[in-house]
Amino acid sequence: MGAMPEWTMLLANVGFPSAVAVYLLLRFEKQIAAQTLAIEDLTRKLETKNEEDN
């Protein structure tokens, strides 16, 4: 057996990147939701403007 057990290596190689990805996803979730709402609002405004122009 090496200096580090196999599960420790697995945790270091898979667990840490997974934890960082989850943290970032949770942190940016509100910003992504706000951008989605802004895009939907812009789409509605463009559709209304196009209807007025026709």
N, C-alpha and C positions, 0 to 999 in steps of 0.2 A: 504494500500500500504506500502511496506517495505521501508527501507532506500534507496535502489537503485532501480531505475526503471528496468522493465524486459528487455528492449532493451539494457541497459548498461550491464546487466549480460550476455546476449546473445553475445554482442560484446566482452566482456572479455573472454568468454569461447570458442568462435568459431573464432572471427575475429583475435585475436592476434596469435594463432597457424597458421592460414592460412597465415597471413602476413609473419611470420617467414619462413614458407615453401616456399612461392614465392620468398622471398629474397634469401634464400639458393639456390634454383633452378637457379635463374638468376646469382648468383655469381659463381656457379660451372659449368654453361653451357659450357663455353670455355674449361675448363679442360676435361669435358666429351667428347666434340667434338675432342679434341686433342688425347685422349686415343682411341677413335673410329678409327681415322685415323691411329694411330700406330698399332692397332690390324689388320686393313685391310692390311697395309703394310707388317706386319709380316706374315700374311696368304699368301699373294702373294709370298713372298720370300720362304716360306716353300713349296708351290706348285711348284715353279721353281726348288728348290733343289730336290724334289722328282722326278720330271721329268728327271732331269740330272742323278739321281742315277739309274733310270730304263733304 
